[in-house]
């Protein structure tokens, strides 16, 4: 992941990963088969770890609003290195159907904890959505994804971003809650 973040998707080679990891190129090639398979595996591992962390985080809250706040806070605090890695992957996926398919599955996995928290709020009567629930979740996730370029390009630092309250106010309005 570090090599991918530093070198970019197109420029990451077996040799680079070998040097960073201390694993022989032949071992990497034997295990992964192709450079693309190696990079997809790395991206899936990183995303799966993030998704697991989101689920663990959400499980720590009974209240669906508090779950959403925690998930938003986690999303807003994503590191620039993680965003850089995702930007590289999404850019490559824009030009490759197989990668696009993987990117779609990863995006759905990331989106799921947000959707589950919103649905729990709807089911419990805590939320009375003013809009389609799926659209609300899409907007929440897209808001965090929208940080990608300003952070990766060093135009802003996540600590400088003061719009958390606006994001939460928009979610509260869309979900019809006074939270």
KOLMARVEX-961944 format. One record per residue (C-alpha): residue number from 1; x negated, y, z negated; residue in one letter. Coordinates in Angstrom, 1 decimal. Layout:
! residues N
R   k     xx     yy     zz r
R NUM      X      Y      Z a
...
This chain:
! residues 179
R   k     xx     yy     zz r
R   1    0.0    0.0    0.0 x
R   2   -2.8    2.4   -0.8 x
R   3   -4.5    1.8    2.6 x
R   4   -1.2    2.2    4.4 x
R   5   -0.5    5.4    2.5 x
R   6   -4.0    6.8    3.3 x
R   7   -4.5    5.6    6.9 x
R   8   -1.0    5.4    8.2 x
R   9    0.9    2.6    9.8 x
R  10   -0.7    2.7   13.2 x
R  11   -4.3    3.0   11.8 x
R  12   -4.1    0.3    9.1 x
R  13   -6.1   -2.7   10.1 x
R  14   -7.0   -6.1    8.6 x
R  15  -10.5   -4.8    8.0 x
R  16   -9.3   -1.8    6.0 x
R  17   -7.1   -4.0    3.8 x
R  18  -10.0   -6.5    3.4 x
R  19  -12.3   -3.8    2.3 x
R  20   -9.9   -2.3   -0.2 x
R  21   -8.8   -5.7   -1.6 x
R  22  -11.9   -7.7   -1.4 x
R  23  -10.1  -10.4    0.5 x
R  24  -11.7  -11.7    3.7 x
R  25  -10.2  -10.7    7.0 x
R  26   -9.8  -14.3    8.0 x
R  27   -7.9  -15.1    4.8 x
R  28   -5.6  -12.1    5.4 x
R  29   -5.0  -13.2    9.0 x
R  30   -4.4  -16.8    8.0 x
R  31   -1.9  -15.8    5.3 x
R  32    0.0  -13.1    7.2 x
R  33   -0.5  -14.1   10.8 x
R  34   -0.3  -10.6   12.2 x
R  35   -1.1   -7.1   11.1 x
R  36    2.6   -6.2   11.4 x
R  37    3.6   -9.1    9.2 x
R  38    1.1   -7.9    6.6 x
R  39    2.4   -4.4    6.6 x
R  40    6.0   -5.5    6.5 x
R  41    5.2   -7.8    3.5 x
R  42    3.5   -4.9    1.7 x
R  43    6.4   -2.6    2.4 x
R  44    9.0   -5.2    1.3 x
R  45    7.0   -5.8   -1.9 x
R  46    6.8   -2.2   -2.8 x
R  47   10.4   -1.6   -2.0 x
R  48   11.5   -4.7   -3.9 x
R  49    9.6   -3.5   -6.9 x
R  50   11.3   -0.1   -6.7 x
R  51   14.7   -1.7   -6.3 x
R  52   14.1   -4.0   -9.3 x
R  53   13.0   -1.0  -11.3 x
R  54   16.2    0.8  -10.3 x
R  55   18.3   -2.1  -11.3 x
R  56   16.5   -2.4  -14.6 x
R  57   16.9    1.3  -15.2 x
R  58   20.6    1.2  -14.4 x
R  59   21.1   -1.8  -16.7 x
R  60   20.0    0.4  -19.6 x
R  61   23.1    2.5  -19.4 x
R  62   26.7    1.6  -20.1 x
R  63   28.1    4.9  -18.9 x
R  64   28.2    5.1  -15.0 x
R  65   27.4    8.8  -15.0 x
R  66   24.3    8.3  -17.1 x
R  67   23.3    5.5  -14.7 x
R  68   23.6    7.9  -11.8 x
R  69   21.6   10.6  -13.6 x
R  70   18.8    8.1  -14.4 x
R  71   18.8    6.8  -10.8 x
R  72   18.7   10.4   -9.4 x
R  73   15.9   11.3  -11.8 x
R  74   13.9    8.3  -10.7 x
R  75   14.5    9.1   -7.0 x
R  76   13.5   12.7   -7.4 x
R  77   10.3   11.7   -9.2 x
R  78    9.1    9.4   -6.4 x
R  79    5.4    9.9   -5.9 x
R  80    4.0   11.5   -2.8 x
R  81    2.0    8.4   -2.1 x
R  82    5.2    6.3   -2.0 x
R  83    6.9    8.8    0.2 x
R  84    3.8    8.9    2.5 x
R  85    3.9    5.1    2.9 x
R  86    7.7    5.1    3.6 x
R  87    7.3    7.9    6.1 x
R  88    4.7    5.9    8.0 x
R  89    6.9    2.8    8.0 x
R  90   10.0    4.7    9.1 x
R  91    8.1    6.5   11.9 x
R  92    6.8    3.1   13.2 x
R  93   10.3    1.7   12.8 x
R  94   11.8    4.4   15.0 x
R  95    9.8    2.8   17.9 x
R  96   10.1   -0.9   17.1 x
R  97   13.3   -2.9   16.9 x
R  98   12.0   -5.5   14.5 x
R  99   10.6   -2.9   12.1 x
R 100   13.9   -1.0   12.4 x
R 101   15.8   -4.1   11.3 x
R 102   13.4   -4.5    8.2 x
R 103   13.9   -0.8    7.4 x
R 104   17.6   -1.2    7.5 x
R 105   17.5   -4.0    5.0 x
R 106   15.1   -2.2    2.7 x
R 107   17.3    0.9    2.8 x
R 108   20.4   -1.1    1.9 x
R 109   18.5   -2.7   -1.1 x
R 110   17.5    0.8   -2.3 x
R 111   21.0    2.2   -1.9 x
R 112   22.7   -0.7   -3.8 x
R 113   22.1    0.4   -7.4 x
R 114   23.6    3.8   -6.6 x
R 115   26.6    2.2   -4.9 x
R 116   27.1   -0.1   -7.9 x
R 117   26.9    2.7  -10.4 x
R 118   29.5    4.8   -8.5 x
R 119   31.8    1.8   -8.1 x
R 120   31.5    1.0  -11.8 x
R 121   32.6    4.6  -12.5 x
R 122   35.5    4.3  -10.1 x
R 123   36.6    0.9  -11.5 x
R 124   36.4    2.2  -15.1 x
R 125   38.4    5.4  -14.2 x
R 126   35.4    7.6  -15.1 x
R 127   35.2    8.8  -11.5 x
R 128   38.1   10.0   -9.2 x
R 129   36.2   10.5   -6.0 x
R 130   37.2   13.4   -3.7 x
R 131   35.5   11.7   -0.7 x
R 132   34.8    8.2    0.5 x
R 133   32.6    6.5   -2.0 x
R 134   30.2    5.2    0.6 x
R 135   29.7    8.8    1.9 x
R 136   29.0   10.0   -1.6 x
R 137   26.3    7.4   -2.1 x
R 138   24.8    8.2    1.4 x
R 139   24.6   11.9    0.5 x
R 140   22.9   11.1   -2.9 x
R 141   20.3    8.8   -1.3 x
R 142   19.8   11.2    1.6 x
R 143   19.2   14.1   -0.8 x
R 144   16.3   12.1   -2.3 x
R 145   15.0   11.0    1.1 x
R 146   15.1   14.6    2.2 x
R 147   12.1   15.3   -0.2 x
R 148    9.9   13.1    1.9 x
R 149    8.4   15.7    4.3 x
R 150    8.0   18.6    1.9 x
R 151    6.2   16.4   -0.6 x
R 152    4.1   14.4    1.9 x
R 153    3.0   17.6    3.7 x
R 154    2.2   19.2    0.3 x
R 155    4.6   22.0    0.9 x
R 156    6.2   21.3   -2.5 x
R 157    5.3   19.2   -5.5 x
R 158    8.0   17.1   -7.2 x
R 159    7.4   19.1  -10.4 x
R 160    8.2   22.3   -8.5 x
R 161   11.6   21.1   -7.3 x
R 162   14.2   22.7   -9.5 x
R 163   17.3   21.5   -7.6 x
R 164   18.1   18.5   -9.8 x
R 165   21.0   20.4  -11.5 x
R 166   22.4   21.2   -8.0 x
R 167   22.2   17.5   -7.0 x
R 168   24.0   16.4  -10.1 x
R 169   26.6   19.2   -9.8 x
R 170   27.3   18.1   -6.3 x
R 171   27.7   14.5   -7.4 x
R 172   29.9   15.4  -10.3 x
R 173   32.2   17.4   -7.9 x
R 174   32.3   14.7   -5.3 x
R 175   33.0   12.1   -7.9 x
R 176   35.7   14.2   -9.6 x
R 177   34.1   14.1  -13.0 x
R 178   33.3   16.8  -15.6 x
R 179   30.1   15.0  -16.5 x
